[in-house]
Amino acid sequence: MLIITKTPFRISFFGGGTDFPEWFEKNNGLTISTTINKYCNILVRYLPPFFDFNYRLRYYQTELVKNKNHIKHPTIKKIIQNYYKSNQGLEVIHYADLPARSGLGASSAFSVGLLKAIYELNKKKISNKEIADKIINLEKYELKESCGFQDQVSCSNGGFNEIYFSKKKKFNIIKSQIPLEKKKLLEQSISLFFTGISRNANNIEKNKIKNIFNNKNYFNEIYNLALEAKNIFNSNNKKDFIKDISYLMNENWKLKKSLSRNVTNHKIDDLYDFALKNGACSGKILGAGGGGFLLFFTKNLKDKKRLIEKMSKYTYVEIKFSEEGCKSFIY
């Protein structure tokens, strides 16, 4: 039996940081995000009995291991220890459309896809919402990562969503009511560029969490901007839509930079300013910050074409919004 899972990456528009439990267990949280047509793929199968190892794991490294307790990759190790019930050898192969450590929820997409694949191999059913809950517990409380909860929820369930966080109910997914015409306009206005910088999100997020109490006003403003953005997204009024969202996006970028000095650097600031002078009307760095992908909005296709031409030194990635969550294919 061979299982392949396909898990979408995500882009987050508003509310990032309010999904930290350190925040929403005392305050409400809201993130607005969408999954995109770029994917993390995981292949798992029983390993044929011809080798002197029991686990062959291929990600950015290759591991050939006899005992699962000797696996080096922390996520693979924990998922196999916790959920893989067979005594047969196992092969895990990872391949993705976009680089890891780039602000698109790649680590959570990897965890979600691997867990779903293992469940399929065990011939057990699990909903994508249950997967999100298990991966939240794995990443946050077993692996002790400094992370929020939006990536696990978004990548597993898919779609353009408002995700609400509270102490009473860890997370609640509400499908955005954005009109289709506005959704297409938003999709057309987006330009995604890779800075060429991969970074460790855990260190940046740890610093944000450490300073949550001192930055309470900033987090409150980020939450309020997400509420404003939700109303603009869901309104039937198309006039000045990109202009209004861009204003909130630029305000959000200022607040995000205030959460940690590691969110940005001179190179990112220069890129951001250059883009605003060459067609973009707003933008942000995706994920924790420090590198990865920059997202920009443009008012029209002419400005978008100009921006892409001026930013030709950086890899441009064309994207579409995706409604699909994590899916599995059995062969």
C-alpha positions as CSV (number, residue, x, y, z in Angstrom):
1,M,0.0,0.0,0.0
2,L,1.2,3.5,-0.9
3,I,-0.3,6.7,0.5
4,I,0.2,10.2,-0.8
5,T,-1.2,13.2,1.0
6,K,-1.5,16.7,-0.5
7,T,-1.7,19.6,2.0
8,P,-2.0,23.2,0.9
9,F,0.2,26.1,2.0
10,R,-1.5,29.2,3.4
11,I,-1.2,32.9,3.3
12,S,-2.4,34.9,6.3
13,F,-3.9,38.4,5.7
14,F,-4.8,39.6,9.2
15,G,-4.7,38.8,12.9
16,G,-1.3,36.9,13.0
17,G,-0.2,36.7,16.6
18,T,-3.7,36.7,18.2
19,D,-3.6,32.9,17.6
20,F,-1.0,32.4,20.3
21,P,-2.7,30.7,23.2
22,E,-0.6,32.9,25.5
23,W,-2.8,35.7,24.0
24,F,-6.2,34.3,23.3
25,E,-6.5,32.4,26.6
26,K,-6.9,35.9,28.2
27,N,-8.1,37.8,25.1
28,N,-10.0,36.9,21.9
29,G,-8.1,36.1,18.7
30,L,-9.0,36.2,15.0
31,T,-7.0,35.4,11.9
32,I,-8.1,35.7,8.3
33,S,-6.3,33.5,5.9
34,T,-6.6,31.4,2.7
35,T,-4.9,28.3,1.4
36,I,-3.3,28.4,-2.0
37,N,-2.7,26.1,-4.9
38,K,0.8,25.2,-3.7
39,Y,1.3,22.0,-1.8
40,C,3.3,19.9,0.6
41,N,3.3,16.3,-0.5
42,I,4.0,13.3,1.7
43,L,4.5,9.8,0.4
44,V,4.4,6.9,2.9
45,R,4.5,3.1,2.3
46,Y,5.6,0.0,4.0
47,L,9.3,-0.6,3.5
48,P,10.1,-3.8,1.7
49,P,12.0,-6.3,4.0
50,F,15.3,-6.2,2.1
51,F,17.3,-3.7,4.2
52,D,19.2,-3.5,7.4
53,F,17.1,-0.5,8.5
54,N,13.4,-0.2,9.4
55,Y,12.8,3.5,8.5
56,R,13.9,5.4,5.4
57,L,13.0,9.0,5.8
58,R,13.7,11.6,3.0
59,Y,13.1,15.3,3.6
60,Y,15.9,17.9,3.3
61,Q,18.1,15.1,4.7
62,T,17.9,11.3,4.5
63,E,17.7,9.1,7.5
64,L,18.2,5.3,7.5
65,V,17.2,4.1,11.0
66,K,16.6,0.8,12.7
67,N,14.8,2.0,15.8
68,K,12.1,4.7,15.6
69,N,13.4,6.2,18.9
70,H,16.6,7.1,17.0
71,I,14.9,9.2,14.4
72,K,16.4,12.7,14.3
73,H,13.5,14.7,12.7
74,P,11.4,15.7,15.8
75,T,8.0,15.8,14.0
76,I,8.5,12.5,12.2
77,K,9.8,10.9,15.3
78,K,6.8,12.0,17.4
79,I,4.2,11.1,14.9
80,I,5.6,7.6,14.3
81,Q,6.0,7.0,18.0
82,N,2.5,8.1,18.8
83,Y,0.5,6.9,15.8
84,Y,2.2,4.3,13.7
85,K,0.9,0.9,14.9
86,S,2.5,-1.6,12.5
87,N,5.7,-3.5,13.1
88,Q,6.5,-3.3,9.4
89,G,9.3,-1.0,8.1
90,L,8.2,2.5,6.9
91,E,9.3,4.8,4.2
92,V,8.5,8.6,4.3
93,I,9.3,10.9,1.4
94,H,8.6,14.6,1.4
95,Y,8.4,16.9,-1.6
96,A,6.9,20.4,-1.9
97,D,6.1,23.1,-4.4
98,L,7.7,25.9,-2.3
99,P,10.6,26.1,0.1
100,A,10.3,25.5,3.9
101,R,10.9,28.2,6.5
102,S,9.3,30.8,4.2
103,G,6.2,32.0,6.0
104,L,3.6,29.8,4.3
105,G,2.8,27.4,7.1
106,A,5.1,24.7,5.6
107,S,6.1,23.0,8.9
108,S,2.4,22.6,9.9
109,A,1.5,21.5,6.4
110,F,4.2,18.8,6.7
111,S,2.9,17.6,10.1
112,V,-0.7,17.6,8.9
113,G,0.1,15.6,5.8
114,L,2.3,13.1,7.6
115,L,-0.3,12.4,10.3
116,K,-3.1,11.9,7.7
117,A,-0.9,9.5,5.8
118,I,-0.1,7.5,8.9
119,Y,-3.8,7.3,9.7
120,E,-4.6,6.0,6.2
121,L,-1.8,3.5,6.5
122,N,-3.3,2.3,9.8
123,K,-6.7,2.1,7.9
124,K,-8.2,4.6,10.4
125,K,-10.4,7.6,9.6
126,I,-9.8,11.0,11.0
127,S,-11.4,14.4,10.1
128,N,-9.2,17.3,9.1
129,K,-10.5,19.3,12.1
130,E,-9.3,16.4,14.4
131,I,-5.9,16.4,12.6
132,A,-5.6,20.2,13.3
133,D,-6.3,19.6,17.0
134,K,-3.7,16.7,17.2
135,I,-1.0,18.7,15.4
136,I,-1.6,21.7,17.6
137,N,-1.1,19.5,20.6
138,L,2.0,17.9,19.0
139,E,3.7,21.1,17.9
140,K,2.8,23.3,20.8
141,Y,2.8,21.0,23.8
142,E,4.8,18.0,23.0
143,L,7.6,19.5,20.8
144,K,7.4,22.8,22.8
145,E,7.5,25.0,19.7
146,S,6.8,28.7,19.9
147,C,3.8,28.8,17.6
148,G,0.3,29.9,17.2
149,F,-2.6,27.7,16.0
150,Q,-3.7,29.2,12.7
151,D,-1.4,27.3,10.4
152,Q,-2.5,23.8,11.7
153,V,-6.1,24.8,11.3
154,S,-5.8,26.5,7.9
155,C,-3.6,23.9,6.2
156,S,-5.7,20.9,7.4
157,N,-9.1,22.4,6.6
158,G,-8.4,24.6,3.6
159,G,-10.3,27.5,2.2
160,F,-10.7,31.3,2.8
161,N,-11.5,31.4,6.5
162,E,-12.0,33.5,9.6
163,I,-10.5,31.4,12.4
164,Y,-11.6,32.5,15.9
165,F,-9.6,31.6,19.0
166,S,-10.7,31.7,22.6
167,K,-10.0,29.9,25.9
168,K,-13.4,28.4,25.9
169,K,-13.2,27.0,22.4
170,K,-9.6,26.6,21.2
171,F,-10.5,27.4,17.6
172,N,-13.6,27.8,15.5
173,I,-13.5,27.9,11.7
174,I,-16.0,30.2,9.8
175,K,-15.9,30.2,6.1
176,S,-15.5,33.7,4.9
177,Q,-18.6,35.3,3.3
178,I,-16.5,37.3,0.9
179,P,-18.4,37.7,-2.4
180,L,-17.0,35.8,-5.3
181,E,-16.3,38.9,-7.4
182,K,-14.3,40.5,-4.6
183,K,-12.5,37.2,-4.0
184,K,-11.4,37.1,-7.6
185,L,-10.3,40.8,-7.5
186,L,-8.3,40.1,-4.4
187,E,-6.6,37.0,-6.0
188,Q,-5.7,39.0,-9.1
189,S,-4.2,41.8,-7.1
190,I,-1.8,39.6,-5.2
191,S,1.9,39.2,-6.0
192,L,4.2,36.9,-4.1
193,F,8.0,37.2,-4.1
194,F,10.6,35.0,-2.4
195,T,13.2,37.1,-0.6
196,G,15.7,34.2,-0.8
197,I,16.0,34.2,3.0
198,S,15.1,31.1,5.0
199,R,14.7,31.7,8.7
200,N,13.9,30.0,11.9
201,A,10.3,31.0,12.8
202,N,10.5,29.5,16.3
203,N,13.1,32.0,17.5
204,I,11.1,35.0,16.2
205,E,7.8,33.7,17.6
206,K,9.4,33.0,21.0
207,N,10.4,36.6,21.2
208,K,6.9,37.8,20.4
209,I,5.4,35.5,23.0
210,K,7.9,36.6,25.6
211,N,6.8,40.2,25.1
212,I,3.0,39.7,24.8
213,F,2.3,41.5,28.1
214,N,4.5,44.5,27.1
215,N,2.9,44.6,23.6
216,K,-0.7,44.2,24.7
217,N,-1.8,47.4,22.9
218,Y,-0.3,46.2,19.7
219,F,-2.0,42.8,19.9
220,N,-5.3,44.5,20.6
221,E,-4.9,46.7,17.5
222,I,-4.0,43.7,15.4
223,Y,-7.2,42.0,16.6
224,N,-9.3,45.1,15.8
225,L,-7.8,45.4,12.4
226,A,-8.8,41.8,11.7
227,L,-12.3,42.6,12.7
228,E,-12.3,45.7,10.3
229,A,-10.9,43.6,7.5
230,K,-13.5,40.9,8.0
231,N,-16.2,43.5,7.5
232,I,-14.6,44.8,4.4
233,F,-14.1,41.4,2.9
234,N,-17.6,40.3,3.6
235,S,-19.3,43.5,2.5
236,N,-21.1,43.5,-0.9
237,N,-19.5,46.9,-1.7
238,K,-16.8,46.5,-4.3
239,K,-15.9,50.2,-4.6
240,D,-12.5,51.0,-3.2
241,F,-12.1,47.4,-2.0
242,I,-8.4,47.0,-2.7
243,K,-7.7,50.6,-1.5
244,D,-9.5,49.9,1.8
245,I,-7.9,46.5,2.4
246,S,-4.5,48.0,1.5
247,Y,-4.8,50.7,4.1
248,L,-5.5,48.1,6.8
249,M,-2.6,45.9,5.5
250,N,-0.1,48.8,5.8
251,E,-1.3,49.5,9.3
252,N,-1.0,45.9,10.1
253,W,2.6,45.8,8.8
254,K,3.5,48.7,11.1
255,L,2.1,46.8,14.1
256,K,3.7,43.5,13.2
257,K,7.1,45.1,13.1
258,S,6.5,46.4,16.6
259,L,6.1,42.9,18.0
260,S,9.7,41.9,17.6
261,R,12.9,43.5,16.2
262,N,13.4,40.2,14.3
263,V,10.3,40.6,12.2
264,T,12.1,42.7,9.6
265,N,15.6,43.9,8.6
266,H,17.2,46.4,6.3
267,K,16.9,44.2,3.3
268,I,13.2,43.5,3.8
269,D,12.4,47.2,4.6
270,D,14.2,48.3,1.4
271,L,12.3,45.7,-0.6
272,Y,9.0,46.8,0.9
273,D,9.7,50.5,0.1
274,F,10.9,49.6,-3.4
275,A,7.8,47.7,-4.1
276,L,5.5,50.6,-2.9
277,K,7.3,52.9,-5.3
278,N,6.9,50.5,-8.2
279,G,3.3,49.4,-8.4
280,A,2.4,48.0,-5.0
281,C,-0.2,49.7,-2.8
282,S,0.4,47.6,0.3
283,G,2.2,44.5,1.5
284,K,3.5,42.4,4.3
285,I,6.0,39.7,5.1
286,L,4.3,36.3,5.5
287,G,4.5,34.2,8.6
288,A,6.8,35.1,11.6
289,G,9.0,37.4,9.6
290,G,12.7,37.7,9.1
291,G,12.7,36.4,5.5
292,G,10.6,34.0,3.4
293,F,7.9,35.5,1.1
294,L,6.7,39.0,0.7
295,L,3.1,39.6,-0.3
296,F,2.0,42.7,-2.2
297,F,-1.3,44.1,-3.4
298,T,-1.7,46.1,-6.6
299,K,-4.7,48.2,-7.7
300,N,-4.8,46.9,-11.2
301,L,-3.1,44.5,-13.7
302,K,-0.9,47.3,-15.2
303,D,0.6,48.0,-11.7
304,K,1.0,44.3,-11.1
305,K,2.9,43.8,-14.4
306,R,5.2,46.8,-13.5
307,L,5.8,45.4,-10.0
308,I,6.8,42.0,-11.4
309,E,9.2,43.6,-13.9
310,K,10.8,45.8,-11.3
311,M,11.2,42.9,-8.8
312,S,12.7,40.6,-11.5
313,K,15.7,39.9,-9.2
314,Y,13.4,38.0,-6.9
315,T,11.4,34.8,-7.6
316,Y,7.8,35.6,-8.4
317,V,5.2,32.9,-7.6
318,E,1.8,33.1,-9.3
319,I,-0.9,31.7,-7.0
320,K,-4.6,30.9,-6.9
321,F,-6.7,30.5,-3.9
322,S,-7.6,26.9,-3.0
323,E,-10.6,25.6,-1.2
324,E,-9.2,22.1,-0.6
325,G,-7.8,21.0,2.8
326,C,-5.5,18.1,3.3
327,K,-6.4,15.2,0.9
328,S,-5.1,11.6,0.7
329,F,-4.7,9.3,-2.3
330,I,-4.3,5.5,-1.8
331,Y,-2.5,3.3,-4.3
